[in-house]
Structure formats: structure tokens, C-alpha cells
Amino acid sequence: MNLFKNDKKININTKYSPQLDHIRALAAFMVFVWHFIHFKDFHRTAPDIFLFPISILTEGHTGVVLFMTLSGYLFSKIFENKKIIFKYFYLNRLLRLIPLLVIIILVNLILSNELNLLKFFKIFIRGFHDNWRYGAWSVSVEFKYYYLLPLILFFLNKNKKYLFLIIIFSIILNIFIFLKNYKLQHYAYFSIIGHLNEFLLGMLSYRYRNYIKKSKKKLLFTSLFFLIFYYNFEKNGGFYDSKKDSAIWIILPSIQGFFYAFLICFYDNNNFYFLKTKKSFFLAKIGLFSYSIYLWHFIFVFEMPKLIDNYIIKLDNLYLTLIVSLPCFILITLLSAISYYILEKPWLKLRKRYVI
């Protein structure tokens, strides 16, 4: 346990919450599983009735939405009734995200025999205004949220109802894109246009925490609705086989953001016996390593099931593949733990307090 004893000290701007690391672990696992089952189209052959409870894994791209909604919730939690020193905020985000990202870009360039300084700098600089490659596109989207954050906080602090107006405006913008060029899925999934509402709903959920934390029945109802909705989304083609001009992408980001914001806020603002157990401790560690998991897994996850299928056991059905994904996820987590302590944590010690 000595390896972990000082990890909480890196949370210099807010009180540590293991619940939020649990959420990060779940999001990382969802994304990992989704990529792990890419090598076969299992959803085409699996019985529909069994897909209902696991659609959030077989359509695990929704884990990215969970990460983004969590970011909105966390920053709303940190910033409420505080003065913000934005130069330190941006410094901290650079120290948190960029060192490992640089390593990932370099490793991918080496593996593809494309390493040269000019190409590296082009890829690196491009991500601040477009999207980074190698599975890091969502980090680019997150940075665009940071660009908008001062303006968002201005409206939120004036009146939190203004954020509802921005959410409505974002949905209207999605409708406009849908009517104009029918490439809505790309904007809804790979850009801030689609993901903005997820950040905003996360922020709003913290402001309504006193209502949400008492809403156990509403959470159960919302969870059931979301699972049914996502089952139908997958049944109708999901991410890859639904029509790229499908109108579902107008509301899909907001539906996901609403559910995840409700879930995050409820879980973070209630005390559960589970939080005192060793299982909670180790799940929180997975969440602590989630950024490394997210970036490193993209290098290995598409080859792992192929190797297992060729040399160990035939992965000829979805359910066996889901079971096998768990030990593979643990292997990536162990790699990511090493990555965290060597490549991430030293930079985190340089961060400054940005709220007063």
C-alpha cells in the first residue's frame, strides 16, 4: 500500500472523492471493451434479448461521454463560490494531459516508422485546434471545453438557467447541421459541438446536487429508460451501422449527458458502505490510472483479441469475448499504473492551486 499512500495529496484544488475515480474506472473499461470487440461484428449475431443489459459495453464509445460529463461535474464542484486563477488552471491542465500525450504520439510514430521531428510537431500542434490522432481526439475536445470555460462560468454564476439556454442552442445547432449537410454523426461525436451539452449537464448536476442526491427512485427510472434507449440504438445499427445522417445524433449527446450527470451526482453525494471496502480502494486506483489506460490501450487493444483468438482460445461469441476482455483490461491497467507513476505523477507535483 505504500506505493499509493501519497496519491491523495495531488488533489490540491478539491477534496479527494473515491467515487469520481470509480466513475473514471467504469468509463475506461467501457471504452476498452468496445475497442476489444471490434475485431468481430458480434452484435449482428448475438440474441437481442441478451444485448439489453450490456449495450453500454457493446456500444462502449459512450464511455467517452461519461468522461466528459464527469469533467463538467468536477470543475463545477471545484469552482463553485471560488475565485479562479485561470493562468494556473490552464497550467495544471497542460501538466495533467500533455506529458503522457507527447509520449503516446512519439510511440505511435515509432511503431509506424514515421518518426521525425517535423511530423511530431505538426501532429502535436494540430491537436489544440483540430483533433489529435491515436485515440486522443477526445483530449482535443476537452481542451476546447477549457477554452470556453471562462465564458460558461460567467453565465453559470449569473444564473444557472442560462446553461439550459446554451443546451437548447446547442441542440438547435445540431438540427441546423443535420438539415444542411447530413454529417451530423461526425460533429456530434468528434467535436465540441456534439459534446458541449455533456460538459454543461455535468456542471448543472452539481448545482442541483441537493435535489439529485435524494432521487433514488428517479435514478432507477432514468437508468431503466437509458438502458432501453441504448438497446434500441444498438438494435438499429448503433455507432457504425445506423445511418450517418440519422436524426438520433441530434439528441443522443444530450440524452447520454443527462443520464451520466444524474448518475455521477447521485453517486458522489451519497455515502455507501462499499466506499469503505478494499474493492472500493482498488477500483479507485483503476480510476487514478484511467488517463494512462485511455491512451495506452489504443496501441494494444485491437491486436490482443486477435492473438488470443489465433493462439489461445477461439473467441467465437460475444459473451466469451467480454469475459476475456477483463483479464486483458487488467494487463493494460498494470501497464498504466507504471505509466502513471513514471510519466504522469512527477508532473502533477508541479501543479499549483488555482482556486481561492
Secondary structure, DSSP 4 states (H G I P E B T S, - for coil): -GGGTTGGGG--SS---HHHHHHHHHHHHHHHHHHHGGGS-GGGTS-HHHHGGGHHHHTTTHHHHHHHHHHHHHHHHHHTT--B-HHHHHHHHHHHHHHHHHHHHHHHHHHTT---HHHHHHHHHHTTTS--STT-HHHHHHHHHHHHHHHHHHHHHH-THHHHHHHHHHHHHHHHHHHHHS-HHHHHHHSHHHHHHHHHHHHHHHHTHHHHTT-HHHHHHHHHHHHHHHHHHHHTTHHHHS-TT-THHHHHHHHHHHHHHHHHHHHHTS--GGGGSHHHHHHHHHHHTHHHHHHHHHHHTTTHHHHHHHHT----SHHHHHHHHHHHHHHHHHHHHHHIIIIIHHHHTT----B-
